[in-house]
Amino acid sequence: MAEAKAEPPIAEGDLVELKGLTGARHLNGRRGRAVKYVKKDKRWAIRLESTGEVVKAKIANIEMLGAQILDGTPTERDTSISLDFSVGDRVECLNYHTIGVSGPKFEAGTVAKHWHREESWPRGLYAAYLVQLDNGVRLHCKNSKSYIRNTDMPPVTTQFKVGG
């Protein structure tokens, strides 16, 4: 039964689409963000993109739209949302640059900035985090446990020998 696996693979902040609803058919096809899993209702709370309204849906009525996020496309609009990681925090981010090469993988880095946006992005869209990976790559990371997490990896240090 679908209810038995109600928590993952969806995580808070993930982009989803509602489907197969019978009691609220008008919501089928609507996109939103997973807000939290409500255990007592065995449903996910979803904030609809179009209205901001929060609705509850069974896992069977939710389709993940994660592919749009893996390419670094900014997805967040509300910069008043509090973020879990501070500038300077050590984190691991899903490196979307590795898709098609070795597959997406988490890599260690440091949060460099909150609510970053590039001039080329559509107006009003932001990346929750700008992360500088230890290998020098900069990633735009969304505010979701599926894409950014805490790490115990120490920062990379560099030493130069000067003189003889």
FIKOLZA-1660 file (N, C-alpha, C; in steps of 0.1 Angstrom, whole numbers, plus 5000, padded with zeros to 4 digits):
% residues 164
   i   px   py   pz ch aa at
   1 5008 4988 5000  A  M  N
   1 5000 5000 5000  A  M CA
   1 5009 5012 5000  A  M  C
   2 5005 5023 4993  A  A  N
   2 5014 5035 4991  A  A CA
   2 5016 5042 5004  A  A  C
   3 5007 5041 5014  A  E  N
   3 5008 5049 5026  A  E CA
   3 5020 5044 5035  A  E  C
   4 5024 5032 5033  A  A  N
   4 5035 5027 5041  A  A CA
   4 5048 5034 5039  A  A  C
   5 5050 5040 5027  A  K  N
   5 5063 5047 5024  A  K CA
   5 5060 5062 5023  A  K  C
   6 5053 5068 5032  A  A  N
   6 5048 5082 5030  A  A CA
   6 5059 5092 5032  A  A  C
   7 5070 5089 5039  A  E  N
   7 5079 5100 5042  A  E CA
   7 5089 5102 5030  A  E  C
   8 5101 5096 5030  A  P  N
   8 5109 5097 5018  A  P CA
   8 5102 5090 5006  A  P  C
   9 5105 5094 4994  A  P  N
   9 5116 5102 4989  A  P CA
   9 5113 5117 4989  A  P  C
  10 5102 5121 4993  A  I  N
  10 5099 5136 4993  A  I CA
  10 5105 5142 5005  A  I  C
  11 5111 5154 5004  A  A  N
  11 5117 5161 5015  A  A CA
  11 5111 5175 5015  A  A  C
  12 5112 5181 5027  A  E  N
  12 5107 5195 5028  A  E CA
  12 5114 5204 5018  A  E  C
  13 5106 5212 5011  A  G  N
  13 5111 5221 5001  A  G CA
  13 5111 5216 4987  A  G  C
  14 5109 5203 4985  A  D  N
  14 5109 5197 4972  A  D CA
  14 5097 5203 4963  A  D  C
  15 5100 5204 4950  A  L  N
  15 5090 5208 4941  A  L CA
  15 5082 5196 4936  A  L  C
  16 5068 5197 4938  A  V  N
  16 5060 5186 4935  A  V CA
  16 5048 5190 4926  A  V  C
  17 5041 5180 4921  A  E  N
  17 5028 5183 4913  A  E CA
  17 5018 5174 4919  A  E  C
  18 5006 5179 4920  A  L  N
  18 4994 5171 4925  A  L CA
  18 4988 5163 4914  A  L  C
  19 4984 5151 4916  A  K  N
  19 4978 5143 4906  A  K CA
  19 4968 5132 4912  A  K  C
  20 4958 5129 4904  A  G  N
  20 4949 5118 4908  A  G CA
  20 4940 5121 4920  A  G  C
  21 4939 5134 4923  A  L  N
  21 4930 5138 4934  A  L CA
  21 4915 5136 4929  A  L  C
  22 4907 5130 4938  A  T  N
  22 4893 5128 4935  A  T CA
  22 4884 5138 4942  A  T  C
  23 4887 5141 4955  A  G  N
  23 4879 5150 4963  A  G CA
  23 4882 5165 4959  A  G  C
  24 4893 5168 4953  A  A  N
  24 4896 5181 4950  A  A CA
  24 4903 5181 4936  A  A  C
  25 4895 5176 4926  A  R  N
  25 4900 5175 4912  A  R CA
  25 4906 5188 4907  A  R  C
  26 4901 5199 4911  A  H  N
  26 4906 5212 4906  A  H CA
  26 4920 5214 4909  A  H  C
  27 4926 5207 4919  A  L  N
  27 4940 5208 4922  A  L CA
  27 4949 5200 4914  A  L  C
  28 4944 5190 4907  A  N  N
  28 4953 5181 4898  A  N CA
  28 4960 5190 4888  A  N  C
  29 4973 5187 4888  A  G  N
  29 4982 5195 4879  A  G CA
  29 4988 5207 4885  A  G  C
  30 4984 5211 4897  A  R  N
  30 4990 5222 4904  A  R CA
  30 5003 5219 4910  A  R  C
  31 5012 5228 4909  A  R  N
  31 5026 5226 4915  A  R CA
  31 5027 5233 4928  A  R  C
  32 5036 5228 4936  A  G  N
  32 5039 5235 4949  A  G CA
  32 5051 5229 4955  A  G  C
  33 5053 5233 4968  A  R  N
  33 5065 5229 4976  A  R CA
  33 5060 5221 4987  A  R  C
  34 5067 5210 4990  A  A  N
  34 5064 5201 5002  A  A CA
  34 5068 5210 5014  A  A  C
  35 5059 5212 5023  A  V  N
  35 5062 5220 5035  A  V CA
  35 5066 5211 5046  A  V  C
  36 5058 5200 5049  A  K  N
  36 5062 5191 5060  A  K CA
  36 5052 5179 5059  A  K  C
  37 5057 5168 5065  A  Y  N
  37 5048 5156 5065  A  Y CA
  37 5040 5156 5078  A  Y  C
  38 5027 5155 5077  A  V  N
  38 5018 5155 5089  A  V CA
  38 5015 5141 5092  A  V  C
  39 5022 5136 5103  A  K  N
  39 5020 5122 5106  A  K CA
  39 5006 5118 5110  A  K  C
  40 4999 5126 5118  A  K  N
  40 4986 5122 5122  A  K CA
  40 4976 5121 5111  A  K  C
  41 4978 5128 5100  A  D  N
  41 4970 5128 5088  A  D CA
  41 4975 5118 5077  A  D  C
  42 4988 5114 5079  A  K  N
  42 4995 5106 5069  A  K CA
  42 4994 5112 5055  A  K  C
  43 4997 5125 5055  A  R  N
  43 4997 5133 5043  A  R CA
  43 5008 5144 5044  A  R  C
  44 5012 5148 5032  A  W  N
  44 5022 5159 5031  A  W CA
  44 5014 5172 5029  A  W  C
  45 5019 5182 5036  A  A  N
  45 5014 5196 5034  A  A CA
  45 5021 5202 5023  A  A  C
  46 5014 5207 5013  A  I  N
  46 5020 5212 5001  A  I CA
  46 5015 5227 4999  A  I  C
  47 5025 5236 4998  A  R  N
  47 5022 5250 4995  A  R CA
  47 5021 5252 4980  A  R  C
  48 5009 5256 4975  A  L  N
  48 5007 5257 4961  A  L CA
  48 5014 5270 4956  A  L  C
  49 5021 5269 4944  A  E  N
  49 5029 5280 4939  A  E CA
  49 5019 5291 4934  A  E  C
  50 5008 5287 4929  A  S  N
  50 4999 5297 4923  A  S CA
  50 4992 5306 4933  A  S  C
  51 4988 5300 4944  A  T  N
  51 4980 5308 4954  A  T CA
  51 4987 5309 4968  A  T  C
  52 4997 5301 4971  A  G  N
  52 5003 5301 4984  A  G CA
  52 4995 5293 4994  A  G  C
  53 4984 5288 4990  A  E  N
  53 4975 5280 4999  A  E CA
  53 4982 5267 5002  A  E  C
  54 4981 5262 5015  A  V  N
  54 4986 5250 5019  A  V CA
  54 4975 5239 5019  A  V  C
  55 4978 5228 5011  A  V  N
  55 4968 5217 5011  A  V CA
  55 4975 5204 5015  A  V  C
  56 4968 5194 5019  A  K  N
  56 4974 5181 5023  A  K CA
  56 4970 5171 5012  A  K  C
  57 4980 5162 5010  A  A  N
  57 4979 5152 4999  A  A CA
  57 4986 5139 5003  A  A  C
  58 4980 5128 5000  A  K  N
  58 4986 5115 5002  A  K CA
  58 4998 5114 4992  A  K  C
  59 5008 5106 4996  A  I  N
  59 5020 5104 4988  A  I CA
  59 5016 5099 4974  A  I  C
  60 5005 5091 4973  A  A  N
  60 5001 5086 4960  A  A CA
  60 4996 5097 4951  A  A  C
  61 4993 5108 4956  A  N  N
  61 4988 5119 4948  A  N CA
  61 4998 5130 4946  A  N  C
  62 5011 5127 4948  A  I  N
  62 5022 5136 4947  A  I CA
  62 5032 5131 4937  A  I  C
  63 5036 5139 4928  A  E  N
  63 5047 5135 4918  A  E CA
  63 5058 5145 4920  A  E  C
  64 5070 5139 4922  A  M  N
  64 5082 5147 4923  A  M CA
  64 5086 5154 4910  A  M  C
  65 5090 5166 4911  A  L  N
  65 5095 5174 4899  A  L CA
  65 5110 5178 4901  A  L  C
  66 5118 5169 4907  A  G  N
  66 5132 5172 4910  A  G CA
  66 5141 5175 4899  A  G  C
  67 5138 5171 4887  A  A  N
  67 5148 5173 4876  A  A CA
  67 5150 5187 4873  A  A  C
  68 5140 5196 4875  A  Q  N
  68 5142 5210 4873  A  Q CA
  68 5152 5216 4883  A  Q  C
  69 5153 5210 4894  A  I  N
  69 5161 5216 4905  A  I CA
  69 5176 5212 4903  A  I  C
  70 5178 5200 4898  A  L  N
  70 5192 5195 4897  A  L CA
  70 5201 5203 4888  A  L  C
  71 5195 5211 4879  A  D  N
  71 5203 5218 4869  A  D CA
  71 5208 5231 4874  A  D  C
  72 5205 5235 4887  A  G  N
  72 5209 5248 4892  A  G CA
  72 5200 5259 4889  A  G  C
  73 5188 5256 4883  A  T  N
  73 5178 5266 4880  A  T CA
  73 5173 5271 4894  A  T  C
  74 5173 5285 4896  A  P  N
  74 5167 5290 4908  A  P CA
  74 5152 5287 4909  A  P  C
  75 5148 5284 4921  A  T  N
  75 5134 5280 4923  A  T CA
  75 5127 5288 4934  A  T  C
  76 5134 5294 4943  A  E  N
  76 5128 5301 4954  A  E CA
  76 5125 5316 4951  A  E  C
  77 5113 5320 4957  A  R  N
  77 5109 5334 4955  A  R CA
  77 5108 5341 4968  A  R  C
  78 5105 5334 4979  A  D  N
  78 5103 5340 4992  A  D CA
  78 5115 5341 5000  A  D  C
  79 5122 5352 5000  A  T  N
  79 5135 5354 5007  A  T CA
  79 5133 5357 5022  A  T  C
  80 5121 5357 5027  A  S  N
  80 5119 5359 5041  A  S CA
  80 5119 5346 5049  A  S  C
  81 5120 5335 5041  A  I  N
  81 5120 5321 5048  A  I CA
  81 5134 5320 5055  A  I  C
  82 5133 5315 5068  A  S  N
  82 5146 5313 5075  A  S CA
  82 5153 5301 5070  A  S  C
  83 5166 5302 5069  A  L  N
  83 5174 5291 5064  A  L CA
  83 5181 5284 5075  A  L  C
  84 5184 5271 5073  A  D  N
  84 5190 5262 5083  A  D CA
  84 5205 5265 5085  A  D  C
  85 5212 5269 5074  A  F  N
  85 5226 5271 5075  A  F CA
  85 5230 5285 5074  A  F  C
  86 5240 5289 5081  A  S  N
  86 5245 5303 5081  A  S CA
  86 5257 5304 5072  A  S  C
  87 5260 5316 5068  A  V  N
  87 5272 5319 5059  A  V CA
  87 5284 5314 5068  A  V  C
  88 5293 5307 5061  A  G  N
  88 5304 5301 5068  A  G CA
  88 5303 5287 5073  A  G  C
  89 5290 5282 5073  A  D  N
  89 5288 5268 5078  A  D CA
  89 5294 5258 5068  A  D  C
  90 5299 5247 5073  A  R  N
  90 5303 5236 5064  A  R CA
  90 5291 5228 5061  A  R  C
  91 5289 5225 5048  A  V  N
  91 5278 5217 5043  A  V CA
  91 5282 5207 5032  A  V  C
  92 5273 5198 5029  A  E  N
  92 5275 5190 5017  A  E CA
  92 5263 5194 5008  A  E  C
  93 5266 5196 4995  A  C  N
  93 5256 5199 4985  A  C CA
  93 5256 5189 4974  A  C  C
  94 5244 5187 4968  A  L  N
  94 5242 5179 4957  A  L CA
  94 5248 5186 4945  A  L  C
  95 5259 5181 4939  A  N  N
  95 5266 5187 4928  A  N CA
  95 5260 5184 4915  A  N  C
  96 5251 5192 4910  A  Y  N
  96 5244 5190 4897  A  Y CA
  96 5253 5190 4885  A  Y  C
  97 5266 5195 4886  A  H  N
  97 5275 5195 4875  A  H CA
  97 5280 5181 4872  A  H  C
  98 5278 5172 4881  A  T  N
  98 5283 5158 4879  A  T CA
  98 5272 5149 4871  A  T  C
  99 5260 5154 4869  A  I  N
  99 5250 5147 4862  A  I CA
  99 5255 5144 4848  A  I  C
 100 5254 5131 4844  A  G  N
 100 5259 5127 4831  A  G CA
 100 5273 5123 4830  A  G  C
 101 5281 5126 4841  A  V  N
 101 5295 5123 4841  A  V CA
 101 5296 5111 4851  A  V  C
 102 5294 5113 4863  A  S  N
 102 5295 5103 4873  A  S CA
 102 5282 5101 4881  A  S  C
 103 5272 5109 4877  A  G  N
 103 5259 5109 4884  A  G CA
 103 5260 5119 4896  A  G  C
 104 5249 5125 4900  A  P  N
 104 5249 5135 4910  A  P CA
 104 5254 5129 4923  A  P  C
 105 5263 5137 4930  A  K  N
 105 5268 5133 4943  A  K CA
 105 5269 5145 4952  A  K  C
 106 5269 5142 4965  A  F  N
 106 5271 5153 4975  A  F CA
 106 5286 5155 4976  A  F  C
 107 5289 5168 4977  A  E  N
 107 5303 5173 4979  A  E CA
 107 5304 5183 4990  A  E  C
 108 5315 5184 4997  A  A  N
 108 5317 5193 5008  A  A CA
 108 5320 5207 5003  A  A  C
 109 5315 5217 5011  A  G  N
 109 5318 5231 5008  A  G CA
 109 5314 5240 5019  A  G  C
 110 5314 5253 5017  A  T  N
 110 5311 5263 5027  A  T CA
 110 5300 5272 5021  A  T  C
 111 5290 5275 5030  A  V  N
 111 5280 5285 5025  A  V CA
 111 5287 5298 5024  A  V  C
 112 5286 5304 5012  A  A  N
 112 5292 5317 5009  A  A CA
 112 5282 5329 5010  A  A  C
 113 5269 5326 5007  A  K  N
 113 5259 5337 5006  A  K CA
 113 5245 5331 5007  A  K  C
 114 5236 5339 5013  A  H  N
 114 5222 5335 5013  A  H CA
 114 5215 5343 5002  A  H  C
 115 5204 5338 4997  A  W  N
 115 5195 5344 4987  A  W CA
 115 5202 5350 4976  A  W  C
 116 5210 5342 4969  A  H  N
 116 5218 5347 4958  A  H CA
 116 5210 5347 4945  A  H  C
 117 5213 5356 4936  A  R  N
 117 5207 5356 4923  A  R CA
 117 5217 5361 4913  A  R  C
 118 5215 5356 4901  A  E  N
 118 5224 5360 4890  A  E CA
 118 5215 5369 4881  A  E  C
 119 5222 5378 4874  A  E  N
 119 5215 5388 4865  A  E CA
 119 5207 5381 4854  A  E  C
 120 5212 5369 4850  A  S  N
 120 5206 5362 4839  A  S CA
 120 5193 5355 4843  A  S  C
 121 5190 5354 4856  A  W  N
 121 5178 5346 4860  A  W CA
 121 5166 5354 4859  A  W  C
 122 5155 5348 4857  A  P  N
 122 5142 5355 4857  A  P CA
 122 5140 5363 4870  A  P  C
 123 5134 5375 4868  A  R  N
 123 5132 5384 4880  A  R CA
 123 5124 5377 4891  A  R  C
 124 5129 5378 4903  A  G  N
 124 5122 5373 4915  A  G CA
 124 5126 5359 4918  A  G  C
 125 5135 5353 4911  A  L  N
 125 5139 5339 4915  A  L CA
 125 5153 5339 4921  A  L  C
 126 5155 5332 4932  A  Y  N
 126 5167 5331 4940  A  Y CA
 126 5171 5317 4942  A  Y  C
 127 5184 5315 4945  A  A  N
 127 5189 5303 4951  A  A CA
 127 5191 5306 4966  A  A  C
 128 5186 5297 4974  A  A  N
 128 5187 5300 4989  A  A CA
 128 5201 5301 4993  A  A  C
 129 5210 5293 4987  A  Y  N
 129 5224 5293 4991  A  Y CA
 129 5233 5294 4979  A  Y  C
 130 5244 5301 4981  A  L  N
 130 5255 5300 4972  A  L CA
 130 5266 5293 4980  A  L  C
 131 5271 5282 4975  A  V  N
 131 5280 5273 4982  A  V CA
 131 5293 5272 4974  A  V  C
 132 5304 5275 4981  A  Q  N
 132 5317 5273 4974  A  Q CA
 132 5322 5259 4978  A  Q  C
 133 5323 5250 4969  A  L  N
 133 5328 5236 4972  A  L CA
 133 5343 5237 4974  A  L  C
 134 5348 5227 4981  A  D  N
 134 5362 5226 4984  A  D CA
 134 5370 5225 4971  A  D  C
 135 5364 5220 4960  A  N  N
 135 5372 5219 4948  A  N CA
 135 5371 5232 4939  A  N  C
 136 5365 5242 4945  A  G  N
 136 5365 5255 4938  A  G CA
 136 5352 5258 4930  A  G  C
 137 5344 5248 4928  A  V  N
 137 5331 5250 4921  A  V CA
 137 5321 5257 4930  A  V  C
 138 5314 5267 4924  A  R  N
 138 5303 5274 4931  A  R CA
 138 5290 5268 4927  A  R  C
 139 5282 5264 4937  A  L  N
 139 5269 5259 4934  A  L CA
 139 5258 5267 4939  A  L  C
 140 5247 5268 4932  A  H  N
 140 5235 5275 4937  A  H CA
 140 5226 5263 4943  A  H  C
 141 5223 5264 4955  A  C  N
 141 5217 5253 4962  A  C CA
 141 5203 5257 4968  A  C  C
 142 5193 5249 4966  A  K  N
 142 5180 5252 4971  A  K CA
 142 5179 5248 4986  A  K  C
 143 5169 5253 4992  A  N  N
 143 5167 5251 5007  A  N CA
 143 5159 5238 5009  A  N  C
 144 5165 5227 5008  A  S  N
 144 5159 5214 5009  A  S CA
 144 5169 5204 5014  A  S  C
 145 5165 5196 5024  A  K  N
 145 5174 5185 5029  A  K CA
 145 5178 5175 5018  A  K  C
 146 5171 5175 5007  A  S  N
 146 5175 5166 4996  A  S CA
 146 5187 5171 4989  A  S  C
 147 5190 5184 4990  A  Y  N
 147 5201 5190 4982  A  Y CA
 147 5212 5197 4990  A  Y  C
 148 5210 5199 5003  A  I  N
 148 5220 5205 5012  A  I CA
 148 5219 5199 5026  A  I  C
 149 5230 5195 5032  A  R  N
 149 5230 5189 5045  A  R CA
 149 5243 5193 5052  A  R  C
 150 5242 5191 5066  A  N  N
 150 5253 5194 5074  A  N CA
 150 5265 5184 5072  A  N  C
 151 5277 5188 5074  A  T  N
 151 5288 5179 5073  A  T CA
 151 5298 5181 5084  A  T  C
 152 5306 5171 5087  A  D  N
 152 5316 5172 5097  A  D CA
 152 5330 5173 5091  A  D  C
 153 5330 5174 5077  A  M  N
 153 5343 5176 5070  A  M CA
 153 5349 5189 5074  A  M  C
 154 5362 5189 5078  A  P  N
 154 5369 5201 5081  A  P CA
 154 5371 5209 5068  A  P  C
 155 5373 5223 5070  A  P  N
 155 5376 5231 5058  A  P CA
 155 5389 5227 5052  A  P  C
 156 5390 5229 5039  A  V  N
 156 5403 5227 5032  A  V CA
 156 5413 5238 5036  A  V  C
 157 5425 5234 5039  A  T  N
 157 5435 5244 5043  A  T CA
 157 5447 5242 5033  A  T  C
 158 5453 5253 5030  A  T  N
 158 5464 5253 5021  A  T CA
 158 5476 5260 5028  A  T  C
 159 5488 5253 5027  A  Q  N
 159 5500 5259 5033  A  Q CA
 159 5510 5260 5022  A  Q  C
 160 5517 5272 5022  A  F  N
 160 5528 5274 5013  A  F CA
 160 5541 5275 5020  A  F  C
 161 5551 5269 5015  A  K  N
 161 5564 5270 5021  A  K CA
 161 5571 5282 5014  A  K  C
 162 5575 5291 5023  A  V  N
 162 5582 5303 5018  A  V CA
 162 5596 5303 5022  A  V  C
 163 5605 5306 5013  A  G  N
 163 5619 5306 5016  A  G CA
 163 5625 5292 5015  A  G  C
 164 5638 5291 5020  A  G  N
 164 5646 5279 5019  A  G CA
 164 5643 5268 5028  A  G  C
% end
